[in-house]
Every structure is written in C-alpha cells, then in structure tokens.
Amino acid sequence: DYWGVKLGASAGALSAFIAYSQTGESDGFMNGGILTPWGGMPAFTQGMVTRHQFFADTDSWKIAATYNLDSMLDADVKASAFYTEFDVGENSSDYAKGLRSTEPGFDIEYQATKDLNIKFRGNFPNKFGYSSAGDPFDWDEYRLIANYNF
C-alpha cells in the first residue's frame, strides 16, 4: 500500500508546499516496495535523485518553496529549495533498511528565451543507501542543464 498527501499555498511571488507519504509493510514482491521502472512519479515526496518513498515500511516527508524573481530582476528567473526525509523501516529491502535518508536541494531556473531554458541545480543526498562495505553513503551533486526547443 502507498498513500500520500500534499498541501500547498502561494502568495505573490512565493509558493510552497509540504507533503507526506507512507508505504505499508509486506513480505511480497520487492519486500513490499513499489516498482517504478520508467521513472513514473506518482509521489509528492521525491527528491532529485532519492526515490526512497517507494521502499516498503517507509515514512517520507518533503517541504519545498519557490520564489519567482521576475519583478526584481526583470527576467524570468525562479529560485527553489527543498528538503526531503525518508525514514526507511526495518521491513524494507536491504539497500536502505533502517536508514533515515535526507536530501536537501535547490534549483535556479532562467527562461532565457522562448526556446532556451537554463537550470543550475544542486542536491545533497545523505545516507542514501549502504555501500558494499556496509556503510551509509552520501554525496554532493551539481548540475547545469540547458534545454533548447528546436
């Protein structure tokens, strides 16, 4: 079983939301986790790379906010930040069993022209899973993404 809830609000240039999701316990397929082979995202609590909300016996929450900087910069720029937390229970798969994984991150998005969108993105997963030595691992990641519509 999987369920989630999301509450959002906006005022002027600021929008924000908080979300919570939970998966049930099971000893069936994938230890009760949810299989999402093509990256489909029927969830409110995903991070940029962390999808632990689909592991069995997991409680997840996320808070996020976006500020539209258009009027301050006279350009189509948005700044976003998020924080997610995944409390993976003992009845989950061995990959992240018992971890309290977190992932904070940010996006700065600039719509340069009608066809050109540029994003600077950062995310910082913590206790993402267990290494082959059995230790939790984490990393810092930055991306510069340019999309052009031809």
DSSP file (Angstrom, degrees, kcal/mol; ACC not computed):
  #  RESIDUE AA STRUCTURE BP1 BP2  ACC     N-H-->O    O-->H-N    N-H-->O    O-->H-N    TCO  KAPPA ALPHA  PHI   PSI    X-CA   Y-CA   Z-CA
    1    1 A D              0   0    0      0, 0.0    23,-2.6     0, 0.0     2,-0.4   0.000 360.0 360.0 360.0 144.9    0.0    0.0    0.0
    2    2 A Y  E     +A   23   0A   0     21,-0.2     2,-0.3    54,-0.0    21,-0.2  -0.995 360.0 165.6-141.9 136.1    1.1    3.6   -0.7
    3    3 A W  E     +A   22   0A   0     19,-2.0    19,-2.5    -2,-0.4     2,-0.3  -0.988   5.7 178.6-146.6 156.5   -0.6    6.8    0.1
    4    4 A G  E     -A   21   0A   0     -2,-0.3     2,-0.3    17,-0.2    17,-0.2  -0.985  11.5-158.4-154.2 160.7    0.4   10.5    0.2
    5    5 A V  E     -A   20   0A   0     15,-2.7    15,-2.5    -2,-0.3     2,-0.4  -0.992   6.5-167.5-143.3 146.6   -0.9   13.9    0.8
    6    6 A K  E     -A   19   0A   0     -2,-0.3     2,-0.5    13,-0.2    13,-0.2  -1.000   4.0-168.9-140.0 135.0    0.3   17.4   -0.2
    7    7 A L  E     +A   18   0A   0     11,-2.8    11,-2.2    -2,-0.4     2,-0.3  -0.988  16.3 176.3-126.1 122.6   -0.7   20.8    1.0
    8    8 A G  E     +A   17   0A   0     -2,-0.5     2,-0.3     9,-0.2     9,-0.2  -0.872   8.5 177.7-126.3 157.9    0.4   23.9   -1.0
    9    9 A A  E     -A   16   0A   0      7,-2.6     7,-2.7    -2,-0.3     2,-0.3  -0.979   7.3-162.2-150.9 158.9   -0.1   27.6   -0.8
   10   10 A S  E     -A   15   0A   0     -2,-0.3     2,-0.3     5,-0.2     5,-0.2  -0.996   8.1-178.4-145.6 150.3    1.1   30.7   -2.7
   11   11 A A  E >   -A   14   0A   0      3,-2.9     3,-2.0    -2,-0.3     2,-0.2  -0.891  64.9 -48.4-148.5 114.4    1.2   34.4   -2.0
   12   12 A G  T 3  S-     0   0    0     -2,-0.3    -1,-0.0     1,-0.3    56,-0.0  -0.421 125.9 -10.4  61.2-123.3    2.5   36.8   -4.6
   13   13 A A  T 3  S+     0   0    0     -2,-0.2    55,-2.6    -3,-0.1     2,-0.4   0.497 121.4  85.1 -87.1  -4.7    5.8   35.5   -5.9
   14   14 A L  E <   +AB  11  67A   0     -3,-2.0    -3,-2.9    53,-0.2     2,-0.3  -0.845  48.4 172.4-105.7 132.2    6.2   32.8   -3.3
   15   15 A S  E     +AB  10  66A   0     51,-2.6    51,-3.1    -2,-0.4     2,-0.3  -0.980   7.6 168.1-131.6 149.7    4.8   29.3   -3.5
   16   16 A A  E     -AB   9  65A   0     -7,-2.7    -7,-2.6    -2,-0.3     2,-0.3  -0.981  10.8-171.0-153.9 160.1    5.4   26.4   -1.1
   17   17 A F  E     -AB   8  64A   0     47,-2.4    47,-2.4    -2,-0.3     2,-0.4  -0.988  12.3-152.8-151.0 160.8    4.2   23.0   -0.1
   18   18 A I  E     -AB   7  63A   0    -11,-2.2   -11,-2.8    -2,-0.3     2,-0.3  -0.990  21.8-176.2-130.3 141.4    4.6   20.3    2.5
   19   19 A A  E     -AB   6  62A   0     43,-2.7    43,-2.1    -2,-0.4     2,-0.3  -0.959  11.9-168.3-140.4 155.2    3.9   16.7    1.7
   20   20 A Y  E     +AB   5  61A   0    -15,-2.5   -15,-2.7    -2,-0.3     2,-0.3  -0.995   8.7 176.3-141.0 142.8    3.9   13.3    3.5
   21   21 A S  E     -AB   4  60A   0     39,-2.5    39,-2.7    -2,-0.3     2,-0.3  -0.979   6.7-167.2-144.7 160.5    3.7    9.7    2.1
   22   22 A Q  E     -AB   3  59A   0    -19,-2.5   -19,-2.0    -2,-0.3     2,-0.3  -0.994   7.5-155.1-149.5 138.3    3.8    6.3    3.6
   23   23 A T  E     -A    2   0A   0     35,-2.0   -21,-0.2    -2,-0.3    35,-0.2  -0.861  24.9-121.6-110.0 151.9    4.2    2.7    2.3
   24   24 A G        -     0   0    0    -23,-2.6    33,-2.1    -2,-0.3     2,-0.3  -0.207  27.1 -99.0 -82.6 176.6    2.9   -0.3    4.0
   25   25 A E        +     0   0    0     31,-0.2     2,-0.3    32,-0.1     7,-0.1  -0.764  49.8 153.0 -97.2 143.8    4.8   -3.4    5.3
   26   26 A S        -     0   0    0      5,-0.5     7,-0.1    65,-0.4    30,-0.1  -0.977  43.4-149.3-163.1 154.2    4.9   -6.6    3.2
   27   27 A D  S    S+     0   0    0     -2,-0.3     4,-0.2     5,-0.1     3,-0.1   0.084  74.0  96.9-112.0  21.6    7.0   -9.6    2.6
   28   28 A G  S >  S-     0   0    0      1,-0.3     3,-1.8     2,-0.1     5,-0.2   0.255  84.1 -10.1 -86.1-148.0    5.8   -9.9   -1.0
   29   29 A F  G >  S-     0   0    0      1,-0.3     3,-2.0     2,-0.2    -1,-0.3  -0.226 137.4  -2.3 -52.2 130.8    7.4   -8.7   -4.2
   30   30 A M  G >  S-     0   0    0      1,-0.3     3,-1.8     2,-0.2    26,-0.4   0.795 126.8 -68.3  54.8  32.9   10.4   -6.4   -3.6
   31   31 A N  G <  S-     0   0    0     -3,-1.8    -5,-0.5     1,-0.3    -1,-0.3   0.810  98.5 -52.6  57.3  29.3    9.7   -6.7    0.2
   32   32 A G  G <  S+     0   0    0     -3,-2.0    -1,-0.3     1,-0.2    -2,-0.2   0.468 104.2 139.3  87.0   1.8    6.6   -4.7   -0.4
   33   33 A G    <   -     0   0    0     -3,-1.8     2,-0.5    -4,-0.2    -1,-0.2  -0.182  56.5-106.8 -71.1 171.7    8.2   -1.9   -2.3
   34   34 A I        -     0   0    0     20,-2.5     2,-0.5    -3,-0.1    -1,-0.1  -0.894  24.1-136.7-107.0 128.2    6.7   -0.2   -5.3
   35   35 A L        +     0   0    0     -2,-0.5    -5,-0.0     1,-0.1     0, 0.0  -0.731  27.0 169.8 -86.4 123.1    8.3   -0.9   -8.7
   36   36 A T    >   +     0   0    0     -2,-0.5     3,-1.4     1,-0.1    -1,-0.1  -0.641   4.1 168.4-130.2  74.3    8.6    2.2  -10.9
   37   37 A P  T 3  S+     0   0    0      0, 0.0    -1,-0.1     0, 0.0    -2,-0.0   0.726  73.3  44.2 -67.8 -24.4   10.7    1.0  -13.9
   38   38 A W  T 3  S-     0   0    0      2,-0.0    -2,-0.0     0, 0.0     0, 0.0   0.147 116.2-101.7-109.4  20.7   10.3    4.0  -16.2
   39   39 A G    <   +     0   0    0     -3,-1.4    -3,-0.0     1,-0.2     0, 0.0   0.643  60.2 167.3  74.8  13.9   10.7    6.8  -13.7
   40   40 A G        -     0   0    0      1,-0.1    -1,-0.2     2,-0.1    -2,-0.0  -0.335  23.1-152.0 -59.2 145.0    7.0    7.5  -13.3
   41   41 A M        +     0   0    0      1,-0.1     2,-0.7     5,-0.0    -1,-0.1  -0.648  32.4 159.5-129.9  77.5    6.4    9.7  -10.3
   42   42 A P        +     0   0    0      0, 0.0     2,-0.3     0, 0.0    -1,-0.1  -0.172  57.1  95.4 -84.8  44.3    3.1    9.3   -8.6
   43   43 A A        -     0   0    0     -2,-0.7     3,-0.1     1,-0.1   -22,-0.1  -0.932  59.7-158.2-136.4 156.0    4.6   10.8   -5.4
   44   44 A F  S    S+     0   0    0     -2,-0.3    -1,-0.1     1,-0.1   -25,-0.1   0.515  89.5  60.5-103.0 -10.8    4.8   14.2   -3.7
   45   45 A T        +     0   0    0    -27,-0.1    16,-0.2   -25,-0.0     7,-0.1   0.224  69.8 126.4-109.9  13.3    7.9   13.4   -1.6
   46   46 A Q        -     0   0    0     -3,-0.1     5,-0.2     5,-0.1     2,-0.1  -0.390  45.6-146.3 -72.2 149.2   10.6   12.5   -4.1
   47   47 A G        -     0   0    0      3,-2.5    -1,-0.1    -2,-0.1    76,-0.0  -0.282  40.3 -87.3 -92.5-170.1   14.0   14.2   -4.0
   48   48 A M  S    S-     0   0    0     -2,-0.1    -2,-0.1     1,-0.1    75,-0.0   0.906 122.4  -1.0 -68.5 -40.6   16.0   15.0   -7.1
   49   49 A V  S    S+     0   0    0      1,-0.0     2,-0.5     0, 0.0    -1,-0.1   0.583 114.3  92.3-120.2 -20.4   17.7   11.6   -7.0
   50   50 A T        +     0   0    0      1,-0.1    -3,-2.5     2,-0.0     3,-0.1  -0.668  34.8 165.7 -86.4 126.1   16.2    9.9   -3.9
   51   51 A R    >   +     0   0    0     -2,-0.5     3,-1.7    -5,-0.2    -1,-0.1  -0.106  30.0 130.8-123.4  31.7   13.1    7.8   -4.5
   52   52 A H  G >   +     0   0    0      1,-0.3     3,-2.1     2,-0.2    -1,-0.1   0.628  51.1  85.4 -66.2 -13.0   13.0    6.0   -1.2
   53   53 A Q  G 3  S+     0   0    0      1,-0.3    -1,-0.3    -3,-0.1     5,-0.2   0.669  85.5  59.2 -62.6 -12.9    9.4    6.8   -0.6
   54   54 A F  G <  S+     0   0    0     -3,-1.7   -20,-2.5   -20,-0.1    -1,-0.3   0.476  80.9 103.2 -95.7  -2.9    8.7    3.7   -2.7
   55   55 A F  S X  S-     0   0    0     -3,-2.1     3,-0.6   -22,-0.2   -32,-0.2  -0.514  83.8 -99.4 -73.4 149.0   10.5    1.3   -0.3
   56   56 A A  T 3  S+     0   0    0    -26,-0.4    33,-0.4     1,-0.2   -31,-0.2  -0.285 103.7  19.9 -63.3 153.2    8.3   -0.8    2.0
   57   57 A D  T 3  S+     0   0    0    -33,-2.1    32,-2.4     1,-0.2     2,-0.4   0.874  93.8 142.3  57.4  43.7    7.8    0.4    5.5
   58   58 A T  E <   - C   0  88A   0     -3,-0.6   -35,-2.0    30,-0.2     2,-0.5  -0.962  39.3-162.2-125.1 131.0    8.9    3.9    4.8
   59   59 A D  E     -BC  22  87A   0     28,-1.8    28,-3.2    -2,-0.4     2,-0.3  -0.929  21.6-179.0-104.0 132.2    7.6    7.3    6.0
   60   60 A S  E     +BC  21  86A   0    -39,-2.7   -39,-2.5    -2,-0.5     2,-0.3  -0.959  11.1 178.4-133.0 148.1    8.6   10.3    3.9
   61   61 A W  E     -BC  20  85A   0     24,-2.1    24,-2.4    -2,-0.3     2,-0.3  -0.988   4.1-170.6-145.5 157.6    8.0   14.0    4.0
   62   62 A K  E     -BC  19  84A   0    -43,-2.1   -43,-2.7    -2,-0.3     2,-0.4  -0.998   8.0-166.9-147.5 143.1    9.1   16.9    1.9
   63   63 A I  E     +BC  18  83A   0     20,-2.2    20,-2.2    -2,-0.3     2,-0.3  -0.998  19.4 169.9-128.9 137.5    8.9   20.7    2.2
   64   64 A A  E     -BC  17  82A   0    -47,-2.4   -47,-2.4    -2,-0.4     2,-0.3  -0.989  13.0-171.9-147.6 152.3    9.6   22.9   -0.8
   65   65 A A  E     -BC  16  81A   0     16,-2.3    16,-2.3    -2,-0.3     2,-0.4  -0.996   4.5-163.5-145.8 147.2    9.4   26.6   -1.8
   66   66 A T  E     -BC  15  80A   0    -51,-3.1   -51,-2.6    -2,-0.3     2,-0.5  -0.997   3.4-162.6-131.2 135.9    9.8   28.6   -5.0
   67   67 A Y  E     -BC  14  79A   0     12,-3.0    12,-2.5    -2,-0.4     2,-0.7  -0.983  14.5-141.8-120.4 126.4   10.2   32.3   -5.3
   68   68 A N  E     - C   0  78A   0    -55,-2.6     3,-0.3    -2,-0.5    10,-0.2  -0.775  14.3-172.9 -88.4 115.2    9.6   34.0   -8.7
   69   69 A L     >  +     0   0    0      8,-2.8     4,-2.4    -2,-0.7     3,-0.4   0.258  48.2 115.4 -93.0  11.1   12.3   36.7   -9.1
   70   70 A D  H  >>S+     0   0    0      7,-0.4     4,-1.9     1,-0.2     5,-0.7   0.888  77.8  43.2 -49.2 -52.3   10.8   38.2  -12.3
   71   71 A S  H  45S+     0   0    0     -3,-0.3    -1,-0.2     1,-0.2    -2,-0.1   0.820 115.9  48.3 -70.9 -30.0    9.9   41.6  -10.9
   72   72 A M  H  45S+     0   0    0     -3,-0.4    -1,-0.2    -4,-0.2    -2,-0.2   0.865 126.1  26.1 -75.7 -36.1   13.2   42.0   -9.0
   73   73 A L  H  <5S-     0   0    0     -4,-2.4    -2,-0.2     2,-0.3    -3,-0.2   0.491  95.1-128.4-106.5  -6.1   15.4   41.0  -11.9
   74   74 A D  T  <5S+     0   0    0     -4,-1.9     2,-0.3    -5,-0.3    -3,-0.2   0.883  80.9  95.0  53.3  39.9   13.3   42.0  -14.9
   75   75 A A  S   <S-     0   0    0     -5,-0.7     2,-1.6    -6,-0.3    -2,-0.3  -0.972  92.0 -97.2-152.5 157.1   13.9   38.4  -16.2
   76   76 A D        +     0   0    0     35,-0.5    35,-2.7    -2,-0.3     2,-0.4  -0.599  66.4 146.5 -82.1  85.1   12.1   35.1  -16.0
   77   77 A V  E     - D   0 110A   0     -2,-1.6    -8,-2.8    33,-0.2    -7,-0.4  -0.976  25.6-174.4-127.3 134.7   14.1   33.6  -13.0
   78   78 A K  E     -CD  68 109A   0     31,-2.4    31,-2.9    -2,-0.4     2,-0.4  -0.986   8.1-159.1-127.5 140.1   12.8   31.3  -10.3
   79   79 A A  E     +CD  67 108A   0    -12,-2.5   -12,-3.0    -2,-0.4     2,-0.3  -0.980  16.2 179.8-118.8 129.7   14.7   30.0   -7.2
   80   80 A S  E     -CD  66 107A   0     27,-3.0    27,-2.1    -2,-0.4     2,-0.3  -0.927   9.8-174.8-129.0 151.8   13.5   26.9   -5.4
   81   81 A A  E     -CD  65 106A   0    -16,-2.3   -16,-2.3    -2,-0.3     2,-0.3  -0.990   7.0-179.9-141.8 149.7   14.7   24.9   -2.4
   82   82 A F  E     -CD  64 105A   0     23,-2.4    23,-2.2    -2,-0.3     2,-0.3  -0.977  15.1-162.2-146.2 159.9   13.5   21.6   -1.0
   83   83 A Y  E     -CD  63 104A   0    -20,-2.2   -20,-2.2    -2,-0.3     2,-0.3  -0.968  13.9-176.9-142.4 126.7   14.2   19.2    1.9
   84   84 A T  E     -CD  62 103A   0     19,-1.3    19,-2.1    -2,-0.3     2,-0.4  -0.916   6.0-166.3-122.5 151.6   13.1   15.6    1.9
   85   85 A E  E     -CD  61 102A   0    -24,-2.4   -24,-2.1    -2,-0.3     2,-0.5  -0.999   1.8-166.4-139.3 137.1   13.4   12.9    4.6
   86   86 A F  E     -CD  60 101A   0     15,-3.3    15,-2.0    -2,-0.4     2,-1.0  -0.972   6.2-163.4-126.6 114.2   12.9    9.2    4.3
   87   87 A D  E     -CD  59 100A   0    -28,-3.2   -28,-1.8    -2,-0.5     2,-0.6  -0.810  17.4-161.4 -98.2  94.1   12.6    7.0    7.4
   88   88 A V  E     -C   58   0A   0     11,-2.6    10,-0.6    -2,-1.0   -30,-0.2  -0.670  12.3-139.4 -84.0 120.2   13.1    3.6    5.9
   89   89 A G    >   -     0   0    0    -32,-2.4     3,-1.1    -2,-0.6     9,-1.0  -0.088  22.6-103.8 -75.9 174.2   11.8    0.9    8.2
   90   90 A E  T 3  S+     0   0    0      1,-0.3    -1,-0.1     7,-0.2     7,-0.1   0.623 115.4  65.6 -72.9 -14.8   13.3   -2.5    9.1
   91   91 A N  T 3  S+     0   0    0    -34,-0.2   -65,-0.4   -35,-0.1    -1,-0.3   0.168  86.7  95.4 -94.3  18.7   10.8   -4.3    6.9
   92   92 A S  S <  S-     0   0    0     -3,-1.1   -61,-0.1     1,-0.2   -35,-0.1  -0.304  88.7 -68.8 -96.1-176.9   12.3   -2.7    3.8
   93   93 A S    >>  -     0   0    0    -63,-0.2     3,-0.9     1,-0.1     4,-0.9  -0.303  47.7-109.7 -69.5 160.4   14.8   -4.0    1.3
   94   94 A D  T 34 S+     0   0    0      1,-0.2    -1,-0.1     2,-0.2    36,-0.1   0.695 105.1  81.8 -65.5 -19.7   18.4   -4.3    2.4
   95   95 A Y  T 34 S-     0   0    0      1,-0.2    35,-1.6    34,-0.1    -1,-0.2   0.879 119.9  -2.1 -56.6 -42.2   19.5   -1.4    0.3
   96   96 A A  T X4 S+     0   0    0     -3,-0.9     3,-2.3    33,-0.2    -1,-0.2   0.179  87.1 158.9-135.8  16.8   18.4    1.2    2.7
   97   97 A K  T 3< S+     0   0    0     -4,-0.9    -7,-0.2     1,-0.3    -8,-0.2  -0.166  74.0   2.4 -50.9 127.4   16.9   -0.7    5.6
   98   98 A G  T 3  S+     0   0    0     -9,-1.0    -1,-0.3   -10,-0.6     2,-0.2   0.436  98.1 133.6  78.7   0.1   16.8    1.2    8.8
   99   99 A L    <   -     0   0    0     -3,-2.3   -11,-2.6   -10,-0.2     2,-0.7  -0.541  52.3-146.9 -84.3 148.4   18.2    4.4    7.4
  100  100 A R  E     -D   87   0A   0    -13,-0.2   -13,-0.2    -2,-0.2     2,-0.2  -0.863  31.7-169.6-106.1  91.6   16.9    7.9    7.9
  101  101 A S  E     -D   86   0A   0    -15,-2.0   -15,-3.3    -2,-0.7     2,-0.3  -0.569   6.0-172.3 -84.7 144.7   17.9    9.3    4.5
  102  102 A T  E     -DE  85 126A   0     24,-1.9    24,-2.8   -17,-0.2   -17,-0.2  -0.949  11.6-172.5-132.5 156.1   17.7   13.0    3.7
  103  103 A E  E     -D   84   0A   0    -19,-2.1   -19,-1.3    -2,-0.3     2,-0.2  -0.739   3.9-179.3-150.1 100.9   18.1   15.1    0.6
  104  104 A P  E     +D   83   0A   0      0, 0.0    20,-2.2     0, 0.0     2,-0.3  -0.646  20.3 155.8 -87.4 157.7   18.1   18.9    0.6
  105  105 A G  E     -DF  82 123A   0    -23,-2.2   -23,-2.4    -2,-0.2     2,-0.3  -0.988  26.2-145.9-168.3 174.1   18.5   20.7   -2.8
  106  106 A F  E     -DF  81 122A   0     16,-2.5    16,-2.3    -2,-0.3     2,-0.3  -0.972   1.5-158.5-148.3 160.8   17.9   23.8   -4.8
  107  107 A D  E     -DF  80 121A   0    -27,-2.1   -27,-3.0    -2,-0.3     2,-0.5  -0.994   2.8-168.5-137.7 137.6   17.1   24.9   -8.4
  108  108 A I  E     -DF  79 120A   0     12,-2.3    12,-2.5    -2,-0.3     2,-0.5  -0.979  19.7-169.8-123.2 117.4   17.7   28.3  -10.0
  109  109 A E  E     -DF  78 119A   0    -31,-2.9   -31,-2.4    -2,-0.5     2,-0.5  -0.916   9.7-172.6-117.5 130.8   15.9   28.4  -13.3
  110  110 A Y  E     -DF  77 118A   0      8,-3.2     8,-2.9    -2,-0.5     2,-1.2  -0.979  16.0-155.0-124.9 120.0   16.2   31.0  -16.0
  111  111 A Q  E     + F   0 117A   0    -35,-2.7   -35,-0.5    -2,-0.5     6,-0.2  -0.762  21.2 177.0 -91.2  90.4   14.0   31.2  -19.1
  112  112 A A        -     0   0    0     -2,-1.2     2,-0.3     4,-1.0    -1,-0.2   0.902  63.4 -10.1 -66.7 -45.3   16.5   33.0  -21.3
  113  113 A T  S    S-     0   0    0      3,-1.5    -1,-0.0    -3,-0.2    -3,-0.0  -0.816  85.7 -84.7-139.8 179.8   14.3   33.0  -24.5
  114  114 A K  S    S+     0   0    0     -2,-0.3    -2,-0.0     1,-0.2     3,-0.0   0.861 131.0  29.8 -56.9 -34.5   11.1   31.4  -25.6
  115  115 A D  S    S+     0   0    0      1,-0.1    34,-2.1    33,-0.1     2,-0.6   0.595 108.2  75.6-103.7 -13.5   13.1   28.3  -26.6
  116  116 A L  E     + G   0 148A   0     32,-0.2    -3,-1.5    30,-0.0    -4,-1.0  -0.900  50.2 176.2-112.7 120.0   16.1   28.3  -24.2
  117  117 A N  E     -FG 111 147A   0     30,-2.8    30,-3.0    -2,-0.6     2,-0.4  -0.975   7.9-168.1-119.4 131.3   15.8   27.2  -20.5
  118  118 A I  E     -FG 110 146A   0     -8,-2.9    -8,-3.2    -2,-0.4     2,-0.4  -0.974   3.8-173.6-123.4 133.0   18.8   27.1  -18.2
  119  119 A K  E     -FG 109 145A   0     26,-3.0    26,-2.9    -2,-0.4     2,-0.5  -0.982  15.4-162.2-126.9 137.6   18.9   25.5  -14.7
  120  120 A F  E     -FG 108 144A   0    -12,-2.5   -12,-2.3    -2,-0.4     2,-0.4  -0.989  27.3-178.9-112.1 123.6   21.5   25.4  -12.1
  121  121 A R  E     -FG 107 143A   0     22,-2.9    22,-3.0    -2,-0.5     2,-0.4  -0.943  15.0-177.5-131.3 141.8   20.7   22.6   -9.7
  122  122 A G  E     +FG 106 142A   0    -16,-2.3   -16,-2.5    -2,-0.4     2,-0.3  -0.998   3.5 174.8-137.5 143.7   22.2   21.2   -6.6
  123  123 A N  E     -FG 105 141A   0     18,-2.5    18,-2.6    -2,-0.4   -18,-0.2  -0.992  14.7-162.0-147.8 154.8   21.3   18.2   -4.3
  124  124 A F        -     0   0    0    -20,-2.2    16,-0.2    -2,-0.3   -22,-0.1  -0.599  11.1-165.5-140.7  71.4   22.9   16.7   -1.3
  125  125 A P        -     0   0    0      0, 0.0    14,-1.6     0, 0.0     2,-0.4  -0.336   7.1-162.7 -62.6 139.5   21.7   13.1   -0.5
  126  126 A N  B     -E  102   0A   0    -24,-2.8   -24,-1.9    12,-0.2    12,-0.2  -0.993  69.5  -2.0-128.8 129.7   22.7   11.9    2.9
  127  127 A K  S    S+     0   0    0     -2,-0.4    11,-0.2   -26,-0.2    -1,-0.2   0.944  76.8 166.0  55.2  51.3   22.6    8.2    4.0
  128  128 A F        -     0   0    0      9,-2.5     2,-0.3    -3,-0.2    10,-0.1   0.875  58.9 -46.0 -65.0 -40.7   21.3    7.3    0.5
  129  129 A G  E    S-H  137   0B   0      8,-0.6     8,-1.8     6,-0.1     2,-0.4  -0.909  72.5 -65.0-170.2-168.4   22.0    3.6    0.9
  130  130 A Y  E     -H  136   0B   0    -35,-1.6   -33,-0.0    -2,-0.3     2,-0.0  -0.847  41.9-134.8-103.3 137.1   24.6    1.1    2.1
  131  131 A S    >   -     0   0    0      4,-3.3     3,-2.0    -2,-0.4    -1,-0.0  -0.226  37.9 -94.5 -75.2 173.8   28.0    0.7    0.3
  132  132 A S  T 3  S+     0   0    0      1,-0.3    -1,-0.1     2,-0.1    -2,-0.0   0.750 129.6  57.2 -63.0 -21.9   29.4   -2.7   -0.5
  133  133 A A  T 3  S-     0   0    0      2,-0.2    -1,-0.3     3,-0.0    -3,-0.0   0.499 122.3-108.7 -84.9  -4.4   31.3   -2.3    2.8
  134  134 A G  S <  S+     0   0    0     -3,-2.0    -2,-0.1     1,-0.3    -4,-0.0   0.537  77.7 127.0  91.5   7.1   28.0   -1.9    4.7
  135  135 A D        -     0   0    0      1,-0.1    -4,-3.3    -5,-0.0    -1,-0.3  -0.748  65.1-109.4 -97.4 144.8   28.4    1.8    5.4
  136  136 A P  E     -H  130   0B   0      0, 0.0     2,-0.3     0, 0.0    -6,-0.2  -0.429  39.7-155.7 -64.8 146.4   25.8    4.5    4.6
  137  137 A F  E     +H  129   0B   0     -8,-1.8    -9,-2.5    -2,-0.1    -8,-0.6  -0.911  17.7 172.6-128.1 156.6   27.0    6.8    1.8
  138  138 A D        -     0   0    0     -2,-0.3     2,-0.3   -11,-0.2   -12,-0.2  -0.918   4.2-175.9-148.7 172.0   26.2   10.3    0.6
  139  139 A W        -     0   0    0    -14,-1.6     2,-0.4    -2,-0.3    -2,-0.0  -0.976  25.8-117.2-162.3 167.3   27.4   12.9   -1.9
  140  140 A D        -     0   0    0     -2,-0.3     2,-0.4   -16,-0.2   -16,-0.2  -0.949  32.1-172.5-112.5 137.9   27.0   16.4   -3.2
  141  141 A E  E     -G  123   0A   0    -18,-2.6   -18,-2.5    -2,-0.4     2,-0.4  -0.996   9.6-173.5-137.6 135.2   25.9   16.9   -6.8
  142  142 A Y  E     -G  122   0A   0     -2,-0.4     2,-0.4   -20,-0.2   -20,-0.2  -0.971   6.8-171.5-125.6 143.1   25.6   20.0   -9.0
  143  143 A R  E     -G  121   0A   0    -22,-3.0   -22,-2.9    -2,-0.4     2,-0.5  -0.993  16.5-160.5-134.9 141.8   24.1   20.2  -12.5
  144  144 A L  E     -G  120   0A   0     -2,-0.4     2,-0.5   -24,-0.2   -24,-0.2  -0.987  23.3-172.9-117.0 117.7   24.0   22.8  -15.2
  145  145 A I  E     -G  119   0A   0    -26,-2.9   -26,-3.0    -2,-0.5     2,-0.5  -0.944  11.3-173.8-120.0 127.1   21.1   22.0  -17.5
  146  146 A A  E     -G  118   0A   0     -2,-0.5     2,-0.5   -28,-0.2   -28,-0.2  -0.987   4.2-172.2-120.2 125.5   20.4   23.7  -20.8
  147  147 A N  E     -G  117   0A   0    -30,-3.0   -30,-2.8    -2,-0.5     2,-0.5  -0.971   1.7-175.4-117.2 128.2   17.2   22.8  -22.8
  148  148 A Y  E     -G  116   0A   0     -2,-0.5     2,-0.7   -32,-0.2   -32,-0.2  -0.988  15.9-146.9-124.5 127.4   16.6   24.2  -26.2
  149  149 A N              0   0    0    -34,-2.1    -2,-0.0    -2,-0.5   -33,-0.0  -0.830 360.0 360.0 -93.5 116.4   13.4   23.6  -28.1
  150  150 A F              0   0    0     -2,-0.7    -1,-0.1   -35,-0.0   -35,-0.0   0.438 360.0 360.0 -86.2 360.0   14.1   23.4  -31.9
